[in-house]
Amino acid sequence: MKLITGLMLGGLALAAVPAAAQTDFSRMDVEGTPRVIVTDLSGNETAGRLVVWTPSSIVVETRGTKRTFTPADAFRIDRRGDSLKTGIIIGAAFGALGGLISDCSKGKSPCRGQRIGLTLTGMGVWGAIGAGIDALIPGRTQWWRRGIP
């Protein structure tokens, strides 16, 4: 047991790779005019629409005012919204668990088929519910982070 735990911890340590330092905005993949949240060096956040993007600066429009950030001004840039994948996965796991622990043994026929049907149906229904909840709560996706000197 200790060997397995040690191997798992060693694997996790090897999998934890630090993010590459970024000193300009050239690696940002920009499509359209996304909503962003820029955190400056003092921790203040500016949320708005990204209107101009170059490797040396970005311009964010918030409530009719435009603010320019350079890589030296910004600590982190988050894109508003995240993938619905986590909500689907959590919902499907919950539905699968419900189907697997269901009590279908009250009938005389074997309940293997019923349990499989309940599991698959639960995964679909609860996966959709999870995606809906995830869509209602918009998160953030880290888009750019200032390099550490």
Backbone as ProteinMPNN parsed JSONL, in Angstrom:
{"seq_chain_A": "MKLITGLMLGGLALAAVPAAAQTDFSRMDVEGTPRVIVTDLSGNETAGRLVVWTPSSIVVETRGTKRTFTPADAFRIDRRGDSLKTGIIIGAAFGALGGLISDCSKGKSPCRGQRIGLTLTGMGVWGAIGAGIDALIPGRTQWWRRGIP", "coords_chain_A": {"N_chain_A": [[0.825, -1.199, 0.0], [1.946, 1.232, 0.786], [3.828, 1.514, -1.203], [2.253, 1.893, -3.496], [0.98, 4.297, -2.835], [3.216, 5.96, -2.69], [4.103, 5.837, -5.362], [1.912, 7.055, -6.63], [1.982, 9.651, -5.518], [4.502, 10.454, -6.426], [4.048, 10.435, -9.194], [2.121, 12.471, -9.379], [3.687, 14.639, -8.561], [5.505, 14.796, -10.659], [3.78, 15.426, -12.702], [2.972, 17.982, -12.145], [3.627, 20.743, -13.633], [5.168, 23.855, -13.887], [3.649, 26.894, -15.124], [4.567, 28.506, -18.165], [6.519, 31.473, -18.242], [5.264, 34.649, -19.199], [5.952, 37.489, -21.039], [4.863, 39.279, -22.751], [1.884, 40.042, -24.692], [1.64, 38.307, -26.804], [0.995, 35.584, -26.989], [-1.687, 35.266, -26.614], [-4.751, 34.016, -27.646], [-6.923, 35.487, -29.558], [-10.246, 35.938, -30.405], [-12.848, 37.616, -31.901], [-14.535, 39.941, -29.744], [-13.9, 39.445, -26.759], [-15.154, 39.226, -23.356], [-13.297, 40.309, -20.636], [-11.336, 40.102, -17.603], [-9.078, 42.061, -16.085], [-6.418, 41.895, -13.919], [-4.537, 44.085, -12.084], [-1.182, 45.002, -10.945], [-1.54, 45.829, -8.303], [-3.671, 44.359, -7.489], [-6.189, 45.216, -8.162], [-9.174, 44.871, -10.057], [-10.252, 45.08, -13.418], [-13.002, 44.896, -15.328], [-14.259, 44.201, -18.512], [-14.793, 44.745, -22.064], [-12.616, 43.427, -24.442], [-11.074, 45.454, -26.696], [-8.908, 46.294, -28.254], [-5.96, 44.674, -29.222], [-2.586, 44.022, -29.031], [0.776, 42.714, -29.243], [2.178, 44.288, -27.409], [0.369, 45.787, -25.904], [-2.97, 46.025, -24.492], [-6.372, 47.058, -24.865], [-9.076, 47.748, -22.864], [-12.533, 48.117, -22.728], [-14.766, 49.553, -20.54], [-17.83, 50.387, -19.343], [-18.075, 52.559, -21.194], [-15.605, 53.773, -20.944], [-12.202, 53.631, -21.869], [-9.396, 51.658, -21.138], [-5.922, 51.231, -21.104], [-3.602, 48.6, -20.99], [-0.344, 47.419, -20.358], [2.05, 44.722, -20.621], [3.642, 45.125, -18.378], [1.928, 46.402, -16.624], [-0.158, 44.658, -16.073], [-1.111, 41.835, -14.118], [-2.57, 39.52, -14.367], [-4.836, 38.098, -16.719], [-8.103, 37.239, -17.184], [-10.471, 35.357, -18.97], [-13.885, 35.809, -19.397], [-16.206, 33.362, -18.513], [-16.413, 29.795, -18.766], [-15.689, 26.372, -19.573], [-18.401, 24.11, -20.158], [-17.932, 21.581, -19.565], [-17.087, 20.59, -17.033], [-19.418, 20.766, -15.468], [-21.065, 18.976, -16.849], [-19.648, 16.576, -16.488], [-19.635, 16.256, -13.666], [-22.406, 16.164, -13.177], [-23.109, 13.885, -14.719], [-21.647, 11.915, -13.369], [-22.941, 11.941, -10.903], [-25.493, 11.098, -11.724], [-24.842, 8.541, -12.689], [-24.027, 7.282, -10.354], [-26.431, 7.307, -8.932], [-27.975, 5.613, -10.573], [-26.536, 3.218, -10.35], [-26.806, 2.519, -7.68], [-29.473, 2.092, -7.447], [-32.534, 0.536, -6.446], [-33.732, -2.084, -7.878], [-34.684, -4.572, -7.497], [-37.181, -5.489, -6.804], [-38.923, -6.646, -8.604], [-39.506, -9.818, -10.318], [-37.845, -10.447, -12.43], [-34.393, -10.416, -13.565], [-32.468, -7.597, -12.593], [-30.424, -6.391, -13.981], [-30.495, -5.246, -16.605], [-32.37, -3.217, -16.181], [-30.991, -1.663, -14.325], [-28.786, -0.831, -15.842], [-30.124, 0.708, -17.759], [-31.281, 2.678, -16.079], [-28.934, 3.819, -15.097], [-27.681, 4.886, -17.436], [-29.7, 6.643, -18.295], [-29.86, 8.312, -16.05], [-27.287, 9.409, -16.123], [-27.44, 10.925, -18.485], [-29.594, 12.727, -17.968], [-28.831, 13.997, -15.513], [-26.34, 14.929, -16.317], [-27.093, 16.865, -18.209], [-28.465, 18.603, -16.492], [-26.33, 19.393, -14.865], [-24.761, 20.75, -16.787], [-26.496, 22.85, -17.35], [-26.607, 24.206, -14.87], [-23.919, 24.943, -14.676], [-23.809, 26.68, -16.84], [-25.389, 28.771, -15.955], [-23.861, 29.915, -13.992], [-21.444, 31.844, -14.643], [-18.043, 31.35, -15.003], [-14.493, 31.922, -14.702], [-11.755, 31.851, -16.914], [-8.375, 31.406, -16.852], [-6.36, 33.365, -18.887], [-4.07, 34.755, -19.514], [-1.009, 35.239, -17.829], [1.252, 37.093, -15.914], [4.754, 36.781, -16.269], [7.001, 35.322, -13.904], [9.715, 36.932, -12.451]], "CA_chain_A": [[0.0, 0.0, 0.0], [2.832, 2.386, 0.841], [4.459, 1.62, -2.51], [1.272, 2.478, -4.411], [0.827, 5.696, -2.451], [4.436, 6.643, -3.1], [4.096, 5.969, -6.819], [0.9, 8.038, -6.988], [2.487, 10.981, -5.165], [5.592, 10.75, -7.349], [3.443, 10.759, -10.477], [1.515, 13.798, -9.276], [4.764, 15.63, -8.504], [6.057, 14.938, -12.004], [2.76, 16.006, -13.574], [2.807, 19.395, -11.811], [4.615, 21.52, -14.384], [4.83, 25.273, -13.773], [3.282, 27.573, -16.367], [5.655, 29.278, -18.766], [6.45, 32.903, -17.989], [4.894, 35.428, -20.367], [6.374, 38.876, -20.877], [4.06, 40.116, -23.641], [0.555, 39.5, -24.957], [1.65, 37.658, -28.111], [0.472, 34.214, -26.959], [-3.124, 35.266, -26.368], [-5.539, 33.636, -28.818], [-8.061, 36.395, -29.498], [-11.277, 35.836, -31.427], [-13.956, 38.513, -31.596], [-14.29, 40.901, -28.67], [-14.312, 38.744, -25.55], [-15.222, 39.888, -22.05], [-12.107, 39.946, -19.883], [-11.097, 40.702, -16.299], [-7.65, 42.303, -15.968], [-5.968, 42.168, -12.558], [-3.273, 44.803, -12.161], [-0.181, 44.598, -9.954], [-2.016, 46.06, -6.939], [-4.792, 43.468, -7.189], [-7.453, 45.791, -8.631], [-9.691, 44.207, -11.253], [-10.988, 45.851, -14.407], [-13.774, 43.983, -16.176], [-14.803, 44.875, -19.676], [-14.681, 44.109, -23.367], [-11.313, 43.624, -25.077], [-11.336, 46.107, -27.98], [-7.669, 46.357, -29.015], [-4.963, 43.733, -28.728], [-1.302, 43.921, -29.719], [1.702, 42.046, -28.327], [2.715, 45.188, -26.387], [-0.673, 46.414, -25.086], [-4.373, 45.705, -24.746], [-7.297, 48.103, -24.445], [-10.317, 47.185, -22.342], [-13.587, 49.113, -22.594], [-15.693, 49.273, -19.467], [-18.795, 51.475, -19.134], [-17.759, 53.678, -22.064], [-14.242, 54.243, -20.719], [-11.191, 52.692, -22.344], [-8.183, 51.618, -20.321], [-4.844, 50.514, -21.766], [-2.698, 47.843, -20.124], [0.845, 46.822, -20.955], [2.432, 43.56, -19.814], [4.208, 45.588, -17.109], [0.824, 46.85, -15.769], [-1.103, 43.583, -15.774], [-0.611, 40.622, -13.466], [-3.323, 38.371, -14.856], [-6.018, 38.389, -17.53], [-9.034, 36.112, -17.228], [-11.565, 35.452, -19.938], [-15.149, 35.499, -18.723], [-16.816, 32.128, -18.98], [-15.603, 28.582, -18.723], [-16.256, 25.238, -20.283], [-19.503, 23.412, -19.488], [-17.5, 20.192, -19.41], [-17.06, 20.164, -15.626], [-20.796, 20.557, -15.03], [-21.549, 17.737, -17.465], [-18.974, 15.433, -15.861], [-20.125, 16.098, -12.291], [-23.797, 15.711, -13.263], [-23.149, 12.5, -15.206], [-21.166, 11.048, -12.285], [-24.028, 11.868, -9.927], [-26.527, 10.254, -12.32], [-24.349, 7.161, -12.732], [-24.076, 6.751, -8.988], [-27.843, 7.051, -8.629], [-28.42, 4.423, -11.304], [-25.848, 2.025, -9.854], [-27.276, 2.122, -6.344], [-30.923, 1.983, -7.471], [-33.074, -0.734, -5.983], [-34.688, -2.575, -8.877], [-34.832, -6.01, -7.255], [-38.526, -5.799, -6.341], [-39.546, -7.499, -9.603], [-38.954, -11.173, -10.366], [-36.824, -10.572, -13.473], [-33.115, -9.843, -13.164], [-32.532, -6.138, -12.749], [-29.214, -5.858, -14.623], [-30.903, -4.374, -17.709], [-32.998, -2.028, -15.614], [-29.946, -0.861, -13.688], [-28.027, -0.196, -16.93], [-30.986, 1.755, -18.305], [-31.357, 3.767, -15.105], [-27.618, 4.472, -15.033], [-27.494, 5.703, -18.637], [-30.677, 7.733, -18.26], [-29.42, 9.241, -14.999], [-26.112, 10.141, -16.601], [-27.883, 11.923, -19.465], [-30.426, 13.763, -17.338], [-28.035, 14.77, -14.555], [-25.315, 15.643, -17.087], [-27.74, 18.065, -18.754], [-28.712, 19.51, -15.365], [-25.02, 19.949, -14.503], [-24.384, 21.735, -17.807], [-27.361, 24.02, -17.155], [-26.136, 24.938, -13.687], [-22.628, 25.529, -15.035], [-24.064, 27.796, -17.754], [-25.977, 29.869, -15.188], [-22.831, 30.5, -13.13], [-20.273, 32.013, -15.498], [-16.781, 31.38, -14.277], [-13.37, 32.59, -15.342], [-10.701, 30.998, -17.426], [-7.133, 32.173, -16.933], [-6.002, 33.524, -20.28], [-2.686, 35.239, -19.557], [-0.461, 35.535, -16.508], [2.567, 37.726, -15.997], [5.872, 35.918, -15.93], [7.655, 35.568, -12.613], [11.13, 37.185, -12.744]], "C_chain_A": [[0.865, 1.257, 0.0], [3.508, 2.613, -0.514], [3.517, 2.285, -3.51], [1.077, 3.96, -4.107], [2.041, 6.505, -2.884], [4.502, 6.859, -4.599], [3.078, 7.017, -7.279], [1.391, 9.45, -6.688], [3.626, 11.396, -6.089], [5.062, 11.137, -8.725], [2.791, 12.134, -10.473], [2.574, 14.887, -9.25], [5.364, 15.848, -9.888], [5.064, 15.619, -12.941], [2.568, 17.49, -13.316], [3.923, 20.199, -12.464], [4.239, 22.983, -14.271], [4.517, 25.884, -15.132], [4.464, 28.393, -16.869], [5.44, 30.766, -18.51], [6.123, 33.641, -19.283], [5.25, 36.877, -20.104], [5.683, 39.805, -21.853], [2.737, 39.41, -23.898], [0.498, 38.702, -26.249], [1.054, 36.253, -28.107], [-1.024, 34.138, -26.665], [-3.844, 34.963, -27.674], [-6.836, 34.43, -28.776], [-8.979, 36.168, -30.691], [-12.425, 36.737, -31.016], [-13.561, 39.541, -30.555], [-14.745, 40.278, -27.347], [-14.379, 39.655, -24.329], [-14.038, 39.388, -21.233], [-12.113, 40.634, -18.521], [-9.582, 40.816, -16.166], [-7.348, 42.636, -14.512], [-4.622, 42.859, -12.656], [-2.354, 44.384, -11.011], [-0.62, 44.852, -8.522], [-3.219, 45.224, -6.557], [-6.141, 44.011, -7.603], [-7.868, 45.109, -9.93], [-10.462, 45.182, -12.123], [-11.676, 44.863, -15.333], [-14.345, 44.767, -17.34], [-14.598, 44.067, -20.937], [-13.321, 44.443, -23.958], [-11.551, 44.207, -26.462], [-10.092, 46.204, -28.85], [-6.674, 45.412, -28.364], [-3.741, 43.778, -29.626], [-0.359, 43.187, -28.778], [2.202, 42.948, -27.191], [1.654, 45.869, -25.531], [-2.044, 45.85, -25.445], [-5.204, 46.889, -24.266], [-8.61, 47.427, -24.067], [-11.316, 48.319, -22.184], [-14.558, 48.672, -21.51], [-16.542, 50.514, -19.207], [-18.43, 52.727, -19.929], [-16.362, 54.252, -21.901], [-13.269, 53.176, -21.189], [-9.949, 52.804, -21.467], [-7.159, 50.732, -21.017], [-3.954, 49.85, -20.724], [-1.515, 47.36, -20.948], [1.179, 45.581, -20.136], [3.045, 43.946, -18.462], [3.118, 46.01, -16.126], [-0.037, 45.702, -15.267], [-0.402, 42.425, -15.084], [-1.267, 39.392, -14.076], [-4.494, 38.859, -15.692], [-6.846, 37.11, -17.586], [-10.083, 36.397, -18.284], [-12.832, 35.053, -19.211], [-15.753, 34.259, -19.358], [-15.853, 30.962, -18.869], [-16.342, 27.474, -19.457], [-17.396, 24.622, -19.468], [-19.127, 21.974, -19.159], [-17.53, 19.744, -17.948], [-18.467, 19.919, -15.098], [-21.379, 19.267, -15.585], [-20.95, 16.527, -16.761], [-19.504, 15.194, -14.452], [-21.567, 15.595, -12.305], [-23.905, 14.265, -13.708], [-22.667, 11.526, -14.136], [-22.247, 10.869, -11.227], [-25.142, 10.961, -10.444], [-26.119, 8.794, -12.382], [-24.422, 6.526, -11.36], [-25.507, 6.419, -8.597], [-28.366, 5.804, -9.323], [-27.803, 3.148, -10.762], [-26.357, 1.569, -8.501], [-28.795, 1.974, -6.293], [-31.361, 0.582, -7.053], [-34.14, -1.194, -6.977], [-34.982, -4.052, -8.654], [-36.232, -6.398, -6.794], [-39.268, -6.695, -7.323], [-38.883, -8.867, -9.618], [-37.863, -11.317, -11.422], [-35.503, -9.974, -12.982], [-33.1, -8.342, -13.46], [-31.29, -5.56, -13.409], [-29.564, -4.881, -15.733], [-31.547, -3.098, -17.214], [-31.947, -1.091, -15.023], [-29.11, -0.145, -14.758], [-28.84, 0.946, -17.53], [-31.098, 2.955, -17.377], [-30.044, 4.539, -15.026], [-27.416, 5.386, -16.234], [-28.458, 6.888, -18.683], [-30.27, 8.779, -17.229], [-28.218, 10.059, -15.433], [-26.52, 11.237, -17.582], [-28.641, 13.069, -18.823], [-29.579, 14.628, -16.401], [-26.863, 15.48, -15.227], [-25.873, 16.928, -17.677], [-28.03, 19.078, -17.652], [-27.395, 20.171, -14.932], [-24.55, 20.994, -15.484], [-25.217, 23.007, -17.652], [-26.938, 24.86, -15.969], [-24.821, 25.637, -13.989], [-22.812, 26.728, -15.963], [-24.628, 29.003, -17.012], [-24.955, 30.588, -14.314], [-21.571, 30.681, -13.97], [-19.002, 32.125, -14.663], [-15.746, 32.189, -15.025], [-12.399, 31.537, -15.826], [-9.441, 31.845, -17.529], [-6.644, 32.178, -18.366], [-4.537, 33.915, -20.429], [-2.251, 35.523, -18.131], [0.95, 36.071, -16.682], [3.64, 36.745, -15.561], [6.495, 36.306, -14.602], [9.135, 35.774, -12.892], [12.061, 36.192, -12.09]], "O_chain_A": [[0.563, 2.227, -0.695], [3.732, 3.753, -0.924], [3.938, 3.145, -4.283], [1.017, 4.782, -5.021], [1.898, 7.618, -3.391], [4.904, 7.926, -5.063], [3.347, 7.779, -8.208], [1.233, 10.349, -7.514], [3.71, 12.557, -6.491], [5.574, 12.066, -9.35], [2.895, 12.877, -11.449], [2.387, 15.947, -9.849], [5.697, 16.978, -10.246], [5.467, 16.314, -13.874], [2.053, 18.198, -14.181], [5.02, 20.319, -11.92], [3.089, 23.334, -14.535], [5.046, 25.455, -16.157], [5.257, 28.908, -16.081], [4.311, 31.255, -18.556], [6.645, 33.299, -20.344], [4.892, 37.431, -19.065], [5.895, 41.016, -21.794], [2.497, 38.316, -23.388], [-0.594, 38.439, -26.752], [0.638, 35.777, -29.163], [-1.563, 33.046, -26.485], [-3.569, 35.591, -28.697], [-7.753, 34.079, -28.033], [-8.542, 36.203, -31.842], [-12.923, 36.633, -29.895], [-12.407, 39.962, -30.485], [-15.848, 40.554, -26.874], [-13.745, 40.709, -24.28], [-13.803, 38.183, -21.147], [-12.813, 41.627, -18.317], [-8.878, 39.806, -16.137], [-7.946, 43.547, -13.939], [-3.676, 42.317, -13.228], [-2.705, 43.521, -10.207], [-0.143, 44.182, -7.607], [-3.74, 45.346, -5.449], [-7.154, 43.336, -7.417], [-7.037, 44.809, -10.786], [-11.229, 46.006, -11.625], [-11.022, 44.09, -16.034], [-14.857, 45.873, -17.164], [-14.277, 42.879, -20.897], [-12.915, 45.605, -23.975], [-12.152, 43.554, -27.315], [-10.207, 46.198, -30.075], [-6.551, 45.35, -27.141], [-3.846, 43.593, -30.839], [-0.679, 43.05, -27.597], [2.604, 42.455, -26.137], [1.997, 46.479, -24.518], [-2.256, 45.289, -26.52], [-4.79, 47.629, -23.374], [-9.176, 46.648, -24.834], [-11.009, 49.352, -21.588], [-15.101, 47.568, -21.552], [-16.009, 51.575, -18.885], [-18.472, 53.835, -19.394], [-15.974, 55.14, -22.66], [-13.466, 51.984, -20.952], [-9.516, 53.899, -21.106], [-7.474, 49.629, -21.464], [-3.599, 50.455, -19.712], [-1.672, 46.944, -22.096], [0.631, 45.408, -19.047], [2.97, 43.173, -17.507], [3.345, 45.984, -14.916], [-0.583, 45.763, -14.165], [0.733, 42.076, -15.409], [-0.625, 38.361, -14.277], [-5.075, 39.907, -15.41], [-6.361, 36.049, -17.978], [-10.521, 37.534, -18.462], [-12.846, 34.061, -18.483], [-15.804, 34.128, -20.581], [-14.634, 31.135, -18.878], [-17.478, 27.644, -19.899], [-17.357, 24.617, -18.237], [-19.906, 21.241, -18.551], [-17.958, 18.627, -17.658], [-18.689, 18.962, -14.356], [-22.096, 18.549, -14.888], [-21.656, 15.562, -16.47], [-19.79, 14.056, -14.082], [-21.918, 14.701, -11.535], [-24.691, 13.498, -13.152], [-23.213, 10.431, -14.006], [-22.444, 9.767, -10.715], [-25.678, 10.146, -9.692], [-26.941, 7.905, -12.158], [-24.829, 5.373, -11.217], [-25.768, 5.374, -8.002], [-29.113, 5.026, -8.731], [-28.462, 2.11, -10.715], [-26.346, 0.376, -8.198], [-29.355, 1.754, -5.219], [-30.663, -0.407, -7.275], [-35.289, -0.756, -6.927], [-35.489, -4.715, -9.559], [-36.446, -7.552, -6.423], [-40.16, -7.438, -6.914], [-37.83, -9.062, -9.01], [-37.033, -12.22, -11.323], [-35.495, -9.127, -12.09], [-33.655, -7.889, -14.461], [-31.113, -4.342, -13.4], [-28.99, -3.795, -15.799], [-31.304, -2.02, -17.757], [-32.013, 0.125, -15.203], [-28.765, 1.025, -14.59], [-28.307, 2.027, -17.781], [-31.021, 4.102, -17.817], [-30.042, 5.764, -14.902], [-27.021, 6.54, -16.07], [-28.078, 7.995, -19.063], [-30.326, 9.98, -17.494], [-28.134, 11.254, -15.15], [-26.003, 12.353, -17.517], [-28.369, 14.238, -19.096], [-29.61, 15.855, -16.491], [-26.432, 16.532, -14.754], [-25.209, 17.965, -17.652], [-27.859, 20.28, -17.854], [-27.36, 21.372, -14.664], [-24.0, 22.019, -15.081], [-24.7, 24.113, -17.806], [-26.913, 26.088, -16.05], [-24.625, 26.79, -13.606], [-22.051, 27.693, -15.882], [-24.37, 30.141, -17.402], [-25.16, 31.742, -13.937], [-20.721, 29.791, -14.015], [-18.928, 32.919, -13.726], [-16.07, 33.027, -15.866], [-12.246, 30.475, -15.222], [-9.429, 32.874, -18.205], [-6.526, 31.125, -18.992], [-3.851, 33.466, -21.348], [-3.045, 35.996, -17.318], [1.732, 35.567, -17.488], [3.46, 35.981, -14.613], [6.51, 37.478, -14.227], [9.77, 34.911, -13.497], [13.278, 36.286, -12.252]]}, "name": "protein", "num_of_chains": 1, "seq": "MKLITGLMLGGLALAAVPAAAQTDFSRMDVEGTPRVIVTDLSGNETAGRLVVWTPSSIVVETRGTKRTFTPADAFRIDRRGDSLKTGIIIGAAFGALGGLISDCSKGKSPCRGQRIGLTLTGMGVWGAIGAGIDALIPGRTQWWRRGIP"}
